[in-house]
Each structure stands twice: as structure tokens, then as C-alpha cells.
């Protein structure tokens, strides 16, 4: 995989979509697809799609298009989905539990190693197949275990402190569900799911329907 | 509130962020803020912030900046947060339960009216304060009740059918957690939370750290 420089966040954000579309058509038994066909499914222009995929060295063949299976494999590789990740979950409230049971994790290379919660005692009795530790064991735990991803699903109050502990504990990425802008260090990657912002975007468009029709 | 035309999705997506930042500083007792100070908190340029807010007729005062409380109220109005919304939840699995208990809902003008699930009998015994109906009652229910927002947290399989029922049932917006691209009609607004895409974006950046540092 050869990648050009200066790839924009918009391109990157489209890659998981392509991956999803391609898996959907692969499930239907489709073995090849043209950028024109992808354009019809995605609503993006064929030229945009070709350009996005060219960025990552995925070139279709004139008159043939893309081999669906090969393109899925290439995208899985680009997105890093075809690797194994060790994961811890910090915060086992309602959302944490939902994420723990999230099928997207269950069916892929993400492997839960531990759960941390301020009140591990209240978690007893809930179905789970990894050990639960008190939140203040996090620092020690990270000294002894190599963890790739931490899912952060705790209240806002001391989220930055926990984030600091994670960054000092040699993790690589944080999937953050805390409604706050956390600062990471040591090159730890941060990906936010800000549910409140998404909900407000919904109500914005409900109140400004014209903007919804003309959104880009 | 007067709004200029041709507001881009990027501007709209920043509004909830401004709203959040402003609430954070209001909680600290800060009563006025300059675009320069907002710039330091948000990482956006002061000129970008002024331009975004000007779009919506929110003008700061030279030498004073913005009154924090007033700007929060204006943004709440623009985002439609200061209104009442009747909400139904479709799908009461792990994620549905987490969303049902989501504090962002609990503290604001969103009022849950009903829950729908394919297997309402398995929900018995779970704490909730609204009625639970079998999924196939949805169409009839929407004929008799005026609902603004439906939260969709069901598996992908027949999500488009449910989406069609919602759109024909005169709702105004769908907050979609199904990992699929649903098509709405009758001007129903759709806002997606695609957890799988977010997770793949995280692993992408973990595997392409240079792109993370230079993301726009």
C-alpha cells in the first residue's frame, strides 16, 4: 500500500463508509464493482471515489472496475481493521455496558482485557468475561499490561485525569465517549463520539430543514 | 436570529462545540468572553469563530467580546435545544438502554413517550418509566401520537422498513445508531451515529499517526 501525502480528514472519514458499502455488496455475492456503481450506492461522484481510493494506491481496472473482495482487504489493511487490538473499558455504566456488548467489537480483532470502574462492587452479577478493577488500579495495570485501545465512558468530571493516566500508560488510542475535549499526549490518538453534539445537530436540522437538504 | 444562506455543514458541526465550551466557562462563573479567548479554548482561529457566529447574527462587541449567557441562549435557540421534543426509542437492546438512560436526554427538553422492541416481554423487570410496545405496534402508535424524534437502535436487518414506517408516521427526525445508510422521506431529518466508522477511524489514525497530527 502506497499512500500519497496530504490526505484530508474528509477522505479518511469516507474510507469506513466504502468499507461498509463494499461488505454489503460482497454479502450479496457481487464480485466486482465499478466506481460508477459505487457512485450510485454512495451518492458520491465516481471521480471522487476513484480519487479517494487512488490516494491509497487502490486502482480500479479500466473496463473492469474493482474486485470487491480485494478492495475490502485493501481497505481493511488501510483502516487497520485486520489487526488484533487489546482493549480496556474505563467506565461500566449504561453506555460502557452497551459498548462492552457492541457487536462491532465482538466480531473482529478487538479483544477486551479488563474493565475499570469507580465502583467495581456494583458490577458484580452483571455478565462479563473479563476481570473488573477499581478505577484507581488503572495506572498499575497499565505498567504490567500492553494495551492498545482504551474506551472511555465515564462522567466528565475527572476524565482528563484518567486520560492522562492512559497516555502515560503507553496505550495507542482512546475511543472517547466523554462529552468533553480531552487532551492527549505521547502521540496517543483520540477519537471522539460526542453524542450530545450529534443530538444537537439533529435538532438543528429539524429546525433548519433547508440546511439539511443542502448539506454537503 | 437572522441567518445568512449557504451555511456549510462544517459550520453547523461547530455550533454544538461552541455551545459546550460556553457552558463550561459559564459554569466557572465567566460572564464575558472574546473570540480570542474562545480561540485559545477551541483551537480554532478567532476570525473563524467570529465568522461562524456572524452567520447566525451573533455579533460580539468590539472591546467587550460576547456575553457568555446571551451567546449560550442564542446558540440554544439556533440549535433548537430550548424546545420540547417528544421522543420514542425503537430497539431496547444494550445500546437502546444506554440511550434511554443517557443524561443528555434526562436534563433537557427531550421527553420519552414510548419504547418499541421486537420482544417487549424480555424487557419486563428492567427499570423504565414509559410503556413498552411490540415493534409491530409502531405504525398504529404513530397514527395516534405526535412524535418529534425517533431513536433507532435496532439491528441492520429490517432497519429501512422501520425507517419507512417512521417517515410515514409524521415524525421530524431520526437519531440513527444502525450501522447502515437509511433513506428518509417526507423531509424527515436523519442524523447518524455510526460507531463502527468511528472505531475504524481510530484504528486508521493509530496505524497512520502522521495523518492524525496533520488532520484538519
Interface residues (C-beta under 8 A of the other chain):
Chain A: X3 X6 X7 X8 X9 X12 X13 X15 X16 X17 X19 X20 X24 X78 X79 X80 X81 X83 X85 X93 X94 X95 X97 X98 X100 X101 X102 X104 X105 X110 X148 X149 X172 X173 X175 X179 X180 X181 X187 X189 X191 X193 X194 X195 X196 X197 X198 X199 X200 X201 X202 X203 X204 X205 X206 X207 X208 X209 X211 X212 X213 X214 X215 X216
Chain B: X3 X6 X7 X8 X9 X12 X13 X15 X16 X17 X19 X20 X24 X78 X79 X80 X81 X83 X85 X93 X94 X95 X97 X98 X101 X102 X104 X105 X148 X149 X172 X173 X175 X179 X180 X181 X187 X189 X191 X193 X194 X195 X196 X197 X198 X199 X200 X201 X202 X203 X204 X205 X206 X207 X208 X209 X211 X212 X213 X214 X215 X216
